[in-house]
Amino acid sequence: MSGEEVIGEATDPDGARVVLLARVWHDKVLRDHSELDGYLSDVLRTVQAPDHIEPDPVYELRTRCHLRGAGPSRWLLVVVSYEQEPARIISAFGNRKDPRSWSA
């Protein structure tokens, strides 16, 4: 991460530091999901205080954090990778559907 600009930081519910790199925000998240422009604080809040957390279905060291009523859709989903230190937000997008393992 040396030399990379951190534009956001949160602490997950387990106390781990999670960062959002400018490169990821601009070149990945906003490129793929331009509707999230203006929702940076909601993305960080999703990591800090999610309504639902589930393991990533493919990658063992990744987690999916979900927050209801945030962002441009019914749910805001943020993917956090714990494959490095500090952990990093690697993707974010809005979702209308409930998480797979969600039970209200």
Residue frames as qw, qx, qy, qz and C-alpha x, y, z in Angstrom:
[[0.000, 0.887, 0.461, 0.000, 0.00, 0.00, 0.00],
 [0.463, -0.465, 0.055, 0.753, 3.07, 2.19, 0.20],
 [0.112, -0.170, 0.339, 0.918, 2.49, 5.46, -1.59],
 [0.103, -0.457, -0.752, -0.464, -1.15, 4.78, -2.39],
 [0.205, -0.246, 0.150, -0.935, -3.68, 7.44, -1.42],
 [0.125, -0.388, -0.884, 0.229, -6.21, 6.37, 1.21],
 [0.175, -0.338, -0.210, -0.900, -9.46, 8.33, 0.78],
 [0.685, -0.441, -0.049, -0.578, -11.46, 6.59, 3.49],
 [0.277, 0.207, -0.876, 0.337, -11.06, 4.41, 6.54],
 [0.720, -0.410, -0.078, -0.554, -13.39, 2.48, 8.83],
 [0.137, -0.309, 0.890, -0.306, -13.16, -0.03, 11.64],
 [0.563, -0.147, -0.694, -0.423, -15.16, -3.20, 11.05],
 [0.719, -0.541, -0.067, -0.431, -17.32, -4.74, 13.82],
 [0.928, -0.193, -0.195, 0.253, -14.38, -6.99, 14.84],
 [0.409, -0.841, 0.122, 0.332, -12.08, -4.00, 15.29],
 [0.690, 0.049, 0.406, 0.598, -10.04, -4.44, 12.10],
 [0.042, 0.650, -0.141, -0.745, -8.85, -1.36, 10.22],
 [0.583, 0.464, 0.616, 0.257, -10.30, -1.22, 6.69],
 [0.086, -0.537, 0.184, 0.819, -9.13, 1.32, 4.11],
 [0.619, 0.676, 0.400, 0.007, -10.44, 2.52, 0.79],
 [0.466, -0.249, 0.360, 0.769, -7.77, 3.43, -1.74],
 [0.296, 0.623, -0.049, -0.722, -8.40, 6.29, -4.17],
 [0.141, 0.298, -0.800, -0.502, -7.41, 3.99, -7.04],
 [0.045, 0.260, 0.964, -0.025, -10.08, 1.43, -6.09],
 [0.211, 0.612, 0.486, -0.587, -12.76, 4.07, -5.57],
 [0.302, 0.655, -0.188, -0.666, -12.18, 5.82, -8.89],
 [0.244, 0.410, -0.765, -0.433, -10.93, 3.02, -11.16],
 [0.115, -0.114, -0.987, -0.023, -13.14, 0.20, -9.92],
 [0.088, 0.494, 0.736, -0.454, -16.14, 1.28, -7.87],
 [0.266, 0.651, 0.134, -0.698, -17.14, 4.47, -9.68],
 [0.162, 0.331, -0.699, -0.613, -16.15, 3.14, -13.10],
 [0.154, -0.159, -0.959, -0.175, -18.39, 0.10, -12.66],
 [0.212, -0.663, -0.711, 0.105, -21.07, 1.72, -10.46],
 [0.187, 0.320, 0.027, 0.928, -21.20, 5.46, -11.19],
 [0.453, -0.662, -0.394, -0.449, -24.45, 5.68, -9.22],
 [0.709, -0.491, -0.354, 0.363, -22.32, 5.48, -6.04],
 [0.338, 0.349, -0.078, 0.871, -20.76, 8.88, -6.71],
 [0.306, -0.535, 0.074, -0.784, -21.59, 10.93, -3.61],
 [0.857, -0.400, -0.144, -0.289, -22.02, 7.88, -1.37],
 [0.494, 0.425, -0.640, 0.406, -18.47, 7.47, -0.04],
 [0.264, -0.370, 0.578, -0.679, -19.57, 8.03, 3.57],
 [0.871, -0.053, 0.095, -0.480, -22.30, 5.37, 3.19],
 [0.813, 0.319, -0.482, 0.075, -19.71, 2.90, 1.86],
 [0.229, 0.391, -0.681, 0.575, -17.54, 3.45, 4.94],
 [0.543, -0.241, 0.389, -0.705, -20.58, 3.26, 7.25],
 [0.909, 0.086, -0.255, -0.318, -21.51, -0.09, 5.67],
 [0.642, 0.272, -0.632, 0.338, -18.16, -1.50, 6.84],
 [0.015, -0.331, 0.557, -0.762, -18.36, 0.15, 10.28],
 [0.415, 0.078, 0.625, -0.657, -21.97, -0.75, 11.15],
 [0.305, 0.023, -0.759, -0.574, -23.46, -3.24, 8.69],
 [0.732, -0.113, 0.168, -0.650, -26.97, -4.65, 9.06],
 [0.979, 0.051, 0.179, -0.081, -25.75, -7.98, 7.73],
 [0.003, -0.693, 0.695, 0.192, -22.37, -9.64, 7.15],
 [0.965, 0.106, 0.216, -0.101, -21.71, -12.80, 5.18],
 [0.533, -0.392, 0.577, 0.479, -18.62, -14.56, 3.88],
 [0.390, 0.542, -0.440, -0.600, -17.78, -14.11, 0.22],
 [0.935, 0.116, 0.226, -0.249, -19.04, -17.20, -1.67],
 [0.821, 0.513, -0.194, 0.162, -15.77, -17.55, -3.62],
 [0.423, 0.544, -0.468, 0.553, -12.87, -16.04, -1.68],
 [0.666, -0.398, -0.577, 0.255, -12.19, -17.22, 1.87],
 [0.420, -0.302, -0.282, 0.808, -10.55, -14.01, 3.12],
 [0.086, -0.216, -0.238, -0.943, -13.28, -11.67, 1.87],
 [0.052, 0.452, 0.759, -0.465, -16.48, -10.51, 3.53],
 [0.034, -0.489, -0.500, -0.714, -19.64, -8.94, 2.19],
 [0.054, -0.324, -0.530, 0.782, -21.09, -6.16, 4.33],
 [0.040, -0.548, -0.649, -0.527, -24.67, -5.02, 3.70],
 [0.009, -0.270, -0.416, 0.868, -26.44, -1.88, 4.90],
 [0.146, 0.640, 0.741, 0.139, -30.16, -1.29, 4.38],
 [0.038, 0.936, 0.347, -0.053, -31.43, 2.04, 3.15],
 [0.315, -0.720, 0.276, 0.554, -28.01, 3.43, 2.24],
 [0.261, -0.175, 0.673, 0.669, -26.70, 4.41, -1.13],
 [0.351, 0.191, -0.326, -0.857, -28.81, 4.56, -4.27],
 [0.579, -0.085, -0.722, -0.369, -30.70, 1.30, -3.75],
 [0.776, -0.511, -0.202, -0.310, -32.44, -0.81, -1.10],
 [0.847, -0.446, 0.096, 0.274, -29.13, -2.28, 0.11],
 [0.252, 0.850, -0.461, 0.014, -25.55, -1.13, -0.16],
 [0.980, -0.116, 0.048, 0.154, -23.12, -4.04, -0.50],
 [0.081, 0.873, -0.479, 0.045, -19.42, -3.53, 0.22],
 [0.966, 0.056, -0.196, 0.161, -16.80, -6.25, -0.31],
 [0.270, -0.856, 0.433, -0.084, -13.84, -6.19, 2.08],
 [0.848, 0.289, -0.408, 0.175, -10.65, -8.15, 1.45],
 [0.609, -0.741, 0.280, -0.045, -8.66, -9.30, 4.48],
 [0.926, 0.250, -0.001, 0.282, -5.91, -10.69, 2.23],
 [0.486, 0.410, -0.217, 0.740, -3.59, -7.84, 3.25],
 [0.430, -0.660, -0.421, 0.450, -2.98, -5.52, 6.20],
 [0.407, 0.169, 0.554, -0.706, -4.81, -3.24, 6.58],
 [0.420, 0.428, 0.798, 0.059, -7.92, -4.80, 5.07],
 [0.014, 0.195, -0.322, -0.926, -9.25, -3.08, 1.95],
 [0.592, 0.532, 0.384, -0.468, -12.57, -2.26, 0.40],
 [0.309, -0.165, 0.733, 0.582, -12.37, -3.80, -3.06],
 [0.088, -0.328, -0.684, -0.645, -15.88, -3.28, -4.41],
 [0.179, 0.350, 0.567, -0.724, -19.21, -1.65, -3.61],
 [0.174, -0.170, -0.612, -0.752, -22.58, -1.51, -5.30],
 [0.532, -0.016, 0.293, -0.794, -26.27, -1.05, -4.69],
 [0.154, -0.064, -0.970, -0.178, -28.57, -4.05, -4.61],
 [0.558, -0.239, -0.112, -0.786, -32.37, -4.31, -4.54],
 [0.820, -0.155, -0.529, -0.155, -32.41, -7.93, -3.40],
 [0.666, -0.675, 0.259, -0.184, -31.99, -9.10, 0.19],
 [0.035, 0.581, -0.813, -0.003, -28.66, -10.83, 0.92],
 [0.624, 0.060, -0.742, -0.238, -28.79, -14.60, 0.36],
 [0.472, -0.174, -0.791, 0.349, -28.52, -15.48, 4.05],
 [0.151, -0.207, 0.221, -0.941, -30.64, -12.57, 5.28],
 [0.317, -0.515, -0.793, -0.080, -33.58, -13.23, 7.56],
 [0.125, -0.539, 0.021, -0.833, -35.56, -10.26, 8.81]]
